[in-house]
C-alpha cells in the first residue's frame, strides 16, 4: 500500500467515524424527555444561577447539566433513567439527591442549605451575573484592538468556505485569484486560533482558504494594527480565524451538506462533548469542487525597438481544476483543578487536484502570415498537512496573574506533477515540483496585574521553519525523443528560518484615559542553500541575520459608554515569502516565467491609526483614519527577453519571454479613511457596510536587462512612480421575511489604481443568499449565488520599455449552491459567573490581547 492510499484510507476512516458519531448523537437526542424543576433554600426562596448536574448511573453519555434562571427554575432534556442530582451554588452547601426519571414533567423543588453562618460572603460580592446563550444581534463588533466579525448571520457564505466568508468581512478584500488584502495591501498574516496552522498548509492561496468550511468558523478577528504581543510579520495586519469549540455540556454538534455548481459537494460535521473535567471536540469533513480559471494577455510590442516582423502576441489560457479536500481535527481539554488545565489537539488535512490547461499563443507579424502555437498542460497536485498542539494554562489567583505555555508541531508536503505539450517547438516537458515544510512554534506568555487598573505582560516565542524544494524539469522533441533535464530549472534548495522573539508591554487606565505601551524584539536568521543542475550556476549559500525592535503605543479615551476614541502606532515587518527567494522557482510556461530573487530583503512599515467608535442599540459606526509608510517595498518587475538556447543562439526570432521578478524598491505610502458600520434599520431590515477611501504614493525605479531592435542587449528603466486615489466598498442587506426565513444581497466595488508602471481597472460583483429554518430550529436550508452577473474579473494594463500588456483574469465564474444543516444538542451552555470587570481581564485566548480598557 503506497503513501497516497494510506492517506486516503485514513481520511475516509476519520470522516466515517465523524458521521457515525453524528448519527449516534442524533439517536441520543431522539430518546430524551423534557424535565423541569426549581432550586430553593430553607426559606423556600428561589436560588438563581445554581448549577444542577444530572449524572446517569447506567450510561454517562446521558449525563447533563444546566443553570437555574433568575427565578431559580430550569429546563432540560434527559434520557429516562436513574440519576444522581448534584446542586451547587455560591454561598450554599453542595446537595446530592437521587431520582428516577421515567417521563417528561416537573420533578419538583430541590432544596439547598446555606454555608455556615460564620462563612464570609466574598464570592457573592464579586458576582456580576452569568452568560446567557443567545443569537448574536450584531455580526460586526468594534473592540479596542481589533474588529470581530461573526459569520453565523452571513447567509451568502452558508455552505461555503473561508474564502467565501472573507468576501464579506469589513476592511478585507479577496481578489479574483484568491489573494486576500486589507486596505489595499496583500501582506496579510493568517492565524488559526492565534497561531500559524497546518490547516492552511504551505499553499496559502485560494486552495488553502477553500479547505476550511464556513460552518467551522466561530468568528474572524481583523487586527489592522497589532500590538507588540503579536508576531511582527504582516504589514497589512492579521486575520485570526477562531474555530468553533462548544461550551455546552453533554454531546452537541451539527452536520452540514452542500451541493452546487460549478460542481461541488461538501459534507462536514462539528462534534463536541463536555463532561466533568473533560471537554473534547471532533471536526471533520470533505468534498469535491471544480473550478475554471480564465486568463487573457494581449501584448502590443513597440516595433521601433523590436525585430520588424513582430507586432502583437495574444495569449488565451483556460485551466479547469478538479479538487478533493478532506480535513479532520480532534482535541481534548482536561481541567486538572480550578486553576490549571492542559489541552492537546491534532489536525490532518489532504488536498488533491487535477487540472487541464490550454494556452493558445497567436502571433501577428508584419511580414509573415498569421500563425499560432498551443500549449496543453496536464497536472496533478497532492498536499498533506499534519499539526499537533499542546498547551498548559495556569491561574495563580483570581486577580489575573496567569501563565500560558504552548507548543505546536507542524509538517506539510506538496507534490506537483505537470506534463506539457508545446506545438511551437514540438516540445514536451515533464515537471516535478516537491516541497516539504516543517515547523516548530513554542510560546510562553505571562500576565501580572498591578493594582486595580494596570497589567504587565511579557512573553517569549520561538519559530523554526524549514522548506525543502526539489524541482525537476525534463524536455524532449520529435528530433530528440529522450527526456533530458532542462538545467536552468532543475535544482534542490533548502530554506530555513529561525525567529526568537521577546515582548514586554504595560497597560493601565487613568480615569477615562487608557494607554498601552510595548516593545517586541525579534532576532531572525535565514539560511538558503541552492544547488542547480546548470553547470554555469555555482552553488548558492546565503545567510541573513536581522535584529529588529518593534514598538507599539495605544491611547484611548472613553467619552461615554460605547463611545470611544483610539489612537495607535505600531512598527511591523514584511518578510519575503520563501518561494520568492529561490532562483528559478517555477517553470510552467516557457513564455511567461517567474524568477526568484535570493537577494530579496524584508521591508518595514510604520503604521498610524486615529479611530472613533460609537455603538447604539441599532447602529454602530467606526471611522478610522490611517497612514502607512513602507520602505524597501517588494514590487514585481515585468520585463521581456528574447528566448535563447544554452549556446546563446535564439530559439525563435519571433518568440519573446516575459519574466516576472520580485525586487526591493523605493517606498510606498498609503493613507485613507476606513469606515465600517452596521445598522438595524427595522426589525426586518439590516445593513452591514464598509467603505475604504484611500490614497497612495509609490516611488521607485530600477534598471533591467532587455534588448533593442537589432537584438542587442541593453538596459532599460522600469518606473514604479505613481500616486492617486481609489475606493473599495461593500454593502450587505439582510431582509427578514419572518422568524424562519431571510434573504441577503451583497455587493462590492473596487476602484481602479494607476502608477507609471501599471493600471488596474475597477471591478464589482453582486451575490445573493437565502436561508430557511426548519425542523423546529434544528435545521437550516440555504441557497446562494456567487457573482450573479459574472463580473468578478481583474483587468489591468502593464507598461514596459518595449511593450504594453492588457490582461484579463477570472478565477471563478458565476456559481451557486444549496446547503442543509442539522443541529443536535444535549445540554445548555454553562459559563462560570463573571467577576468584576477590570483592566486585568484577558479572555481572548492564545496570542490575543486587549488594548487599553
Secondary structure by P-SEA (a helix, b strand, c coil): ccaaaaaaaaaaaaaaaaaaaaaaaaaaaaabbbbbccccccccccccbbbbbbbccccccccccccccccccbbbbbcccccbbbbbbccccbbbbbbbbcccccccbbbbbbccccccccccccccbbbbbccccccccccccbbbbbcccccccccccaaaaaaaccccccccccccccccccbbbbbcccccccccccccccccccccccccccbbbbbcccccccccccccbbbbbbcccccccccccbbbbbbbccbbbbbbbbbbbbcccbbbbbbbccccccbbbbbbbbbbcccccccccccbbbbbbbbbbbbbbbbbbbbcccccccccccccbbbbbbbbbbbbbbbbbbbbbccccccbbbbbbbbbbbbbbbbbbbbbbbbccccccbbbbbbbbbbbbbbbbbbbbbccccbbbbbbbbbbbbbcccbbbbbbbccccbbbbbbbbbbbbbbbbbbbbbbccccccbbbbcccccccbbbbbbbbbbbbbbbbbccccccccbbbbbbbbbbbbbbbccccccbbbbbbbbbbbbbbbbbbbbcccccbbbbbbbbbbbbccccccccccccccccbbbbbbccbbbbbbbbbbbbbbbbcccbbbbbbbbbbbbccbbbbbbbcccccccccccccccbbbbbbbbbbbbbbbbbbbbbbbcccccccbbbbbbbbbbbbbbbbcccccccccccccbbbbbbcccccccbbbbbbbbbbcccccccbbbbbbbbbbbcccbbbbbbcbbbbbbbbbcccccbbbbbbcccccccccccbbbbcccbbbbbbbbccccccbbbbbbbbbcccccccccccccccccccccccccccc
